[in-house]
Every structure is written in C-alpha cells, then in structure tokens.
Amino acid sequence: MRDLTVGELRARLAAADAKELAALKRSLAADTRKGVVAALAAAEKRIAAQQAEEARLAGLFAFQNRLAEEAGAQVVAGLDEVGRGPVAGPLAVAAVVLPEAADLPGLNDSKQVSGKDRERLAAQIKDVALGWTVQYVAPEFIDSHGMTFSLKTAFSNALAALEAQGLAVDLALLDGNPLHFDPRERNIVKGDAKCASIAAASIVAKVARDGLMRELDETYPGYGFAHNKGYGSADHIAAIKAQGLTPVHRATFCQGFLQESLF
C-alpha cells in the first residue's frame, strides 16, 4: 500500500464497504501518513453510521413484525395523518402495507426527514408497498363534523381503500392515542419513529398533502399555502384578515382571530 499516494488511498477508503475497509485497515496498520490516518478514521466513521442506520431500519421492521406475530396478523397496515392543526386545506390520512422487509434507507417519522428525502422516500415506498392510499377530508366536512369524527372517517376510508385493492387487513397500526374507529386498530405511542409502515404512511401523507397545498396556492394566491401548508402563521392570519376566507379554509378554526379583528 505504500506505493499508493494519499489521494489514491483516500479514494479507495471512501468507496470501501465494511469488508473492504477491514482488509484495508490491516494493510494500512503501519502507514503513519497523516492523510491516510485521517482518511481511515473518516471511513470507519462512515461505515459505523451506515451500520447504525441499517440497524435502525431493521428495528422498524422487526417492531412491526413482532406486533403482527403477536396478533396473528398476515396483512398489517400502517396509518398516519397530516393536517390536523392547519386552518386551511384538508386532513390527509395515508395507509401503507409494506412487505416484511424493504430497502428504504432513511425511512423515519416524516418530521425527521428533509423535504428532498421525503419526496424520494415517498416514491420508493409506493414502489415497494403491497398497497397504499391517501384519503382526504375536506375543510367543510371538518367544520360540520369536528376533527375527531373527521379522523375516524379518514382512517376508515383508508382501510376500505386498501381492501378495495384486495388486501385483507388484519391489523391497523396507528400513531398516537386510540380513536376506536375499528376493532383492528392498535395504537403505538411515537409509532411513526418505531414502526416501518406507520413511518411510511407519515411520509406518503405529508408529501401528498404538501403537494396539494402547493396546488391550492396557485388557485388561491396571497395566503402563502405553498410555504405555510395551511397552518395559522402570522402572515397567513394577516392575509385572512385582509382578504377573507377561501372555500378551503376551515371556518371554525378561524373564528378566534377573525372575531379579534372586529374589535
């Protein structure tokens, strides 16, 4: 290895997998060149991070598979919602059925994933999933029926959509508190960070709703839907007070600050 330059060794170390790195480490044990030592340390750090990520991802699937085994379930759906709190736009619920294992590097709670990685993962999830769906509840339905009933409706519709795809769901895994919308429901606290299919559903729902809000921004300009996603940011509230409500606003969610503007 002494006949290789530091630059050549740096390139080999940067491309090495765990097995190759172990062999290179043995060969370079006597090489004290600072550049080589630094490159070796960087490669070891990179491999350790990869292995930690692989273990985390395996844990997401192991957790889900364990729940399925305990319940005697063959088809497990993960469900998650996006858009419970905004003052505009629909509620979105995604349901995803994944195989027992899948290569989805970076799969995690959507809030822990960058926008660019969410887009990539959403596409990959749809490719590998045995089935998936996104169901929306319109603002006027939320105004008329309230959020709890809207959530139950969206989750029920999501399971029905999977069944329409020929998937006989045995177990429905949800993030958060019980909704009691279906006897197959099983709730997992912080499930979007623990369970593969719930994490997948959180990403699919987030990407779908964000895309819809960007479309609504073009239909109803001036409210900042593309960046605030319908949440009650200061500039969004100011726009409502100046321009009024659109058909995609949740009127019941806006009553408080609209009443304030009258006084």
Disulfide bonds with the S-S distance in Angstrom:
none
